[in-house]
Structure formats: structure tokens, C-alpha cells
């Protein structure tokens, strides 16, 4: 027996954006009933990071997003609109915005696993690279080069420069050294923040290495005259199996930045998903991602992210049709079980304010939203242990009458199905849950 206690009289702050993603919808021609545009829009996804978009031809493939794709000849005139190739990225960005989602723009390149690297090669002129990025931003926010006036606030400098050590023979994201990257970050962040003081400039999309992050902060101060360069947001990545470990890493990452002298920044986990292992257990991980266990893991991570004040946003990797997309079927693009945590969480976000919700069981996760008139609860039973048994969970609430609340269950057999017992008695309800299940309660 597990117990969850909800106190609607205790308001804890806003419901944060724990349901952002990497990449946008798939739109097939002008017919929005094909692809997944309508499902994507219904989930009210707040932000879509455009990293790795170039892997998918339906987004524009190799001609999309990456700096080397938009500015293919590095020796060209940085101020000449003819030096830029915007159409595919224009089209992709429009698809994201038409789904009601804001783009989160990663400046740099997709990861490159091939034997020859292209976009991840260190720019030969860091200042010119920063000026190229400046013109990309002006195209999408100030109308430059027949561009747009989109509200794109987040601009991220590079992706996972720490993924491989300096002496690696196969550097997949950054060909230079860690000191080289620190120099690039200093030059680019200072230039872009000077040009666009109202926008959020940040990075470095840390892959995993917390020691590298500590050295990064030391290196950027060294190259910036002893001062910290701009960092409006600190982005980092995590893959694992235990939501609490994600939260613990978020706390450590935040504390490293504070120790380095930063304050007022946002901490954004902008790549995360279920991964038990990258080698022998990776196939198990992919199978999990697209199933009910992956869906429960997703909602549990959203819950712990919401409850950690040192994490400001989560961005799931990946909504792009790939093996790591737990939202949509790879072929039909119809919703999988993992779509429903995003749909549910968007309802909590609409209500807007978190009410206190406490579980006495480490495998039961609960988050609650309340605005004085409406209430919504997302409850998750998730366990990494595939041998654990089903469980009864008793929910007790005070401060708001939950009688006649609607209770929906998503598990292996059900998808947002009305739970047979729909009435709270004395504001208490006991549910009998299968392992890896999600409950949504609303009134």
C-alpha cells in the first residue's frame, strides 16, 4: 500500500515547462490530417529544440538548421544575404510555430557519427562564426534577408562539446579541445548578447561530464578577462533509468554554476530519455522508450523535474521520428503511450499553479495543479525493476472537494480510459495499479 497526500491549501509556485521536446511535428504537404501535426498541437508543447533536425528529410534534411547548412561556404561574405541558404529551415521553423510551439534554436551542428566530420569541425574563425549566428538570429527575429519577426528567445551555442575527450580519435560533436570551445563560447556569447541583449544566450548543452563543466567555467573566465561571459541559461543532458538521479544531477549542475559565480540563470535539461545502457542494453532501452514503461518513466521524470527548484525546463529527446521517440509511432506517426504524459502535463500547465503533493513511496510519483476552481493530478507508478508487483495507492486530499472527479488510467491495456471507481469518498480514493501506469485526475 502506498499513500499520496495532496494539500490544495499549499501553493508551491508555477507549473514549469517539463513537457518541452526536441524537434517539431511532421507535416505531410498541406494536409494536416497526415503526419502528426494535429496530435503535436493538441499536446501544447511549449518549446521544441531543433537539434538533430538535419537527420530527417521531412524537416529538410542536410539543408536544415545547422550553421554549416545555412552558411555552406565559410569564406563567403557574412553580410551578403546570398551567402545564406534559409528556405528549408524557414519551412521547418514555420511548422513548429504553426503547432503553437516556440523554437529553441541550437546554433552549431547535429552530432556526426561518420568517419569524416563536417559541421562539427571547429570553425576556423570564431568571430566570423559568431557573426554568421548573428545574421541567422536577425533573419528569424528581425526580418533580415526576407526573414521573419518570430518570438524565438533561446539561442544555444553548440551541442555536447564534452562528449569525447580531447585525445579522442572520433570526436562526434566538437573537433577542438575544451579550451578551444571555451574561446568560442566567450567570443560568441559576448557578440550575440551585445547584438541581442533582450534574447537568451546560453549553452553548452553538456553531454555528461561535470568535471568538464567546472573546467569550462574556469576557462571562459580566463579568456574573458577574469569575468564570466553571458550565460542566460545552462543546458545539459541526462540519460538513465531512475528519475531521482536525473533530479540529483540537476542539483549538482546548478550548484556548479552558482559556485562559478553565475546567478539568475535558467537550468535546462534539453536532452533526456530512458537509457539502461548504450551498448548491450541499448536495444532493451529502445523497446522500453516506445512502450508503457517508457511512458511511465517520462511522467515520473516530469514530476521530479517540477518538484526540483533547480531545474527550470525539461526537453525530451526526441519528438523526431527516430528510435528514441516515445511519443509517436515511427511509421504511422500516431500517438504511442508516451504521448499521453505530454497531453496530461499540458493540462496541469494550463491550470498553472502547483499544489503540494507528497508520496511515501519511491516508485509512486504525484504532481498536482490547482487554481482555486480547477484541479488536476498526474500520478505515476514507475519502477525500473521489471519483476515488481502491482500496487494499491491511496490518495487523500484536503482543501478542495474531489467528489465526482474524473479518473483516467493509462497502462498496458488502457489509454486514458475512465477508471471504474470515479468517486472520492471523504476526499480519499484507493486505486489498484499495474506496474508502470499513469493516472490522470481532473475536476
N, C-alpha and C positions, 0 to 999 in steps of 0.2 A: 504494500500500500504506500502510495506517495501522496503528498499533500502540497497544494498550491494555495497560498493566501493572497488575496487581492484587496487592496485598500484604496477605494476610489477617492477618499478624502486627502490622500497624499499625492500631490502632483510633483513630478520629478524633472520636468523640463520638456523640451520639444522632442517629438519623434524625428529622428535623424534619417538621412538618406542611406539606409542599409540595403536598398534594393536597386542600386545602380549597377551597370554592367559594362563589359567591353563589347563594343560594336552594335550596329543598328539592325533594323529589320531587313528582310528580303522582300523586295517589291518586284513582281513579275510584270513588266510593261506598265500599262496604265490601269490594269485590273487589280484593284486592291483585295479582291477575294482570293487571288492567288498569292503565293508567298505567305508571309506571317505578319504582314503589316497590321492587320486588324487585331490579332492577338497581342502583338507587341504594344500597340497603342492602348489597349484595354488594361494592361498591367501598369500604366502610368509610370514608366521607368524614368527617373529624374535625369540621369546623365548616362551617356554612352561614350566611353573612351574608345578612340579609333585605332588603337594599337593592333597590329597584325591584320588590319583590313585588307592589305595588299595580297594576302593569301587567297582571297575569294574573288573569282572573276565577276560575280554578281554585284560586287561593290566597285568594280573597276580594275581589279587585279593589280598588276605591277605598275599601273599608272596612277595609283591612288594613295593619297595621304602622305607617304614618306617624302622627306625633303628631297632626296635624290630623284624621286619620281616627278615631283613638281618642278624642280630646277635641275634638269638632267645634265646640263653642261656646266660644270662648276666654274669654267673660265669665262662664261658669258657675263654680260653686263647686268649687275644686280638691280639696277634701276629701270631696266627695259622690260615692260610687260611681255614682250615677245620671248623673253628668256624663260618664261614660266609656262607650265602645262597644267592648267587648272580644271578642265572640263570634267574628268572622272571624279575628282574629289568634290567638285561643286555638286554633282549629281548625288553622290553618296551622302554628303552633308545635308542636302535638302531632304533626302529620305528620312534621316534621323529626326530632323526638325519637324517634318510633317507628321511624325508619330507622337509629337508632343514631348520629345526628349531633347535635352541640351547636349551638344557635343562637348566632349572633354578631349582637347587636341594634344596628342603626343607628337612633339617635334623630334624627328630622328628617323629611325628605321625599324621595320619589323625584325624579328630575330632571324638569323641566317644560319641554317644547318649545313649548307652545301660546302664543297671543298674550296670554292672561291667566294670571297665576300665582296659586296658592292656597297650597299647603303650603310653598313656598319663600319666601314673603313673610316678611320679618323680624318675629319676634314683637314685639308692642307692649309687652310686659313681660317682660324677660329672667328675672327672679326667678320669676315665675309659671310661665314655660315650664320652668324647672328643677324647680319643684315638681310640675308635671304629669309630667315624666320620672321624678321620684322615685316617684310613685304607680304609674306603669307598671312600674317595676322591682319595687316591692313586690307588685304583682299577680302577677308571674311568678316571684318568688323567695321571697316571704314570705306568700303566700296572701291578700293583701288583696283585698277585693271579690270574694269567692268565687273566689279565684285559685289559684295553684299554688306548689309549692316546687321549681321546676326549678333545675338547676345551670347557670345562664347567667352566665358570668363576664365576658364582654366587652360593654361598653356604649359605643358610639361616638357622639360629639357631631357631628352634621350630616354633610354629604357635599359635597365639592368646592366649598367657598366661594371658591376661587381660579379657578374655571373661566372666568369672564368678568371683565374689568377693571371698576373702579369706574364708569367712564363709559359702560359698555355700555348699549345700548337694549333688549337682550334677555338679561337675567340669568337663567340657567336653573336655578341651584341656590341662590343666595343674593342677595336683593334689596338688602341693605345694602352698606356699604363694608367694606373689610378691617379697619378699626379697629372698626366695629360688631361684626364677627364675633369679634374678639379680646375685646371686652367680654362677649359672650355666652359664649364659651368659659370665661373666668375665672369668671363667676358660676355657670355650670352645673357645671363641673368641681369647683369648691370645694364647692358644695352637695351634689353627688352623692357625692363622696369622703367628706365628713363623715357623710352618712347611711349609706354603704356602704363602710367602709374595707377590707373584705375583697374587694370586687369590683374589676375592672379598668376604669378610666375613661380614655378617650383620644380621639384624633382626629388631624387634622381631615379625614381622607380627602382628602388633597391630590390635585388633578387632575393637575397638571404643573409648576407654577411654583415652582422652587426659590428664586428671589429673594423671592417672596411668603412662603415658609416662613420665611426669615430675618427678614423684617419681622414676621411673625406672632409669633415668639418675642420680638422686641423689644417689640411692642405688648402682649402678655399680661403681660410683666414690668411695663410701665408701669401697666397697670390693676390690677396685683396688688401694689402697694406695693414694687416693685423685686425681687420674688421670683417664681420660676417657679411657676405653678399646677400642679395634678396632671396628670401625663401618664404613665399606666402603659403605654400603647402609642402609637406613632406610626404612623398609617395613611396610605398613599399609593398612587397609581395609576400604571400604565405600560402603554402600548400601542405595539407596534413589531414588528420583524421579526428582530432579532438578539438572541438570549438574552444574550450578553455585555454588551450595552448595558443590559439590564434589571439585571444584576448591578452594573454600574458606577453606575447611578443609585441602587441600594440603598445602595452605599457612600457616595455623596455625601449622601443623605438622612440616613443615620445620623450622619455626621460633622457635619452642620449642627446636629443636635440636641445632640450632645456639646459642640460649641462654644458652644451656648446655655446649657450648664450642666446638662443632663439626664444622668442615668446610671441604669442598671438598668431601662431601658425596653425594650419589645419593638418591633421594627421589622416591620410587617406590610404587605405588598403585597396589598391586598384588592380590587383590580380589575386584571386584566391579560388580554391576549389578543393574537392576531396582528392587526395592522392595518398595511398598507402605506401607506395614506393615507385621509383622511376625506372626500375629495371624489371626484375622477375614479376613484381606485383602490379605493374602498370596496367596490364590487361584487366586484372580484377578491379583496379581503380576506375577504368573507363566504363566497365559494366556497371559499377556502383553509381557513377555520376548520372547515368541515364535512367536509373531505377528509383524505387521508393526510398531506399536507404540514402541515396544521394539527395533526394528532395528533403528528407528529414534533417540531414546534415546541413543543408542550405538554410533552412528555417532556424535551426539551432544556432548557426553562426550569426545570422541576422539578429537573433535575440541577445547573444552575448556582446555583439558589437554595439547594439543600442544601449546596453547597460554599462559599457565602459566609457567613462567621460574623456578618456584619452584617445578615442577613435572617433573621427568625425564622419567618415563615409566608407562604405564598402562598395567595391565594383567587381562583380562576379566575372570570372573568366571561364566561359566565353559565351556570348549570345550568337556569335558567328557559327554557321553550320560546320561543326567540327566534332571530333570525338569527345571534347571537353564541354560540349553544350548540353546541359541537362534540362534546358527549357523547351527546346523544340526538336522534333524528330529530324534526323539528318536528311531524309529523303522527302517526306511529306510536308515538313515544317509545321506539323500540327503539335499542339502542346503535349509535353511529357509531364510526368508527375512533378518534376522540378520547376515547372512554370508556376504552380499554384502558390508557393511561398511568396513569389513576387506579387501576384494578384492580391493575396491576403494582406501582405505588408503595405501595399498601396492604400488599402482601406484604413489601416492604422495611421498612415501618414496623412490621409485626408482629415481624420479627426484631430490629429495634431499634437496632443499632449500626452505624455506617458504618466500612467498611474502606477503606484507601487505594486509589484507582483513578485512574490518570493516562493521559491520551491525548496523543499527539504531533500530533494533527490538530484544527484548529479547527472542523471540521464533524462530528467524532465525539465524542459525549458519553457518559460512563460513570459510573455510581454503583453502589456495592456495599454490601450489608448482610451482617453475619456475627455469629453469637452463640456460636461455638465448636463448634456442631454443624450448623447450617444456614447456607447461603449463598444469596444472590440477587443478580443483576446485572441492571440495566437499561441497555442500550446503545442509543444513538440515532445514526443518520446523518441529519442535517438540514442543508439548505442553502437559503438564500433564492434562490440562483441556479437558475432552472428549466432551465438548459442543462448543468449539471454531469453527469458520467457516474456510472455505478455504481462501486462501490469494494470492494476486499478489505480486511478488517480482521482483524488477528491479535491474539488475546487470550492473554496469558501470565500465569499466576498462580503464586504461591508461598504456602506456609503452610497450604494446605488442598487436599486431593485432589479435583479436579473430574471425575475419571473417572466416566462414566455419568451426568453431569449432564444434565438435560432442557433442551433449547434450543428456544425458540419464536420464531417470526418473525411480525411484522405489517407488511405493506406493501400496495401496491395490490391484489395478488392474494390475499394471505393474511391471516387474522385469528387470531392466537395458534395458528398451525399449527406442528406439530413440524418443526424444521429437519432436512433429510435426514441431515446429519452430526451425530451426537449424542455422539460420544466425544472427549474431550480426550486427546491423546497427549502424554505428558510435561508435562501441565498447560498445553498450548498448543492453541489451536483457531483456524483461519482460516475466516472467513465471507465470502461474496460477497454484498454487499448492494446492493439498488437504492436510488436516491436517495430520501430520506425514508422510512426504515424504522426499526422498533423491534425490538430483540431482548431477550427475557427468558430468563435462565438461572437455574435453581434446582437445588439439591441438598440 
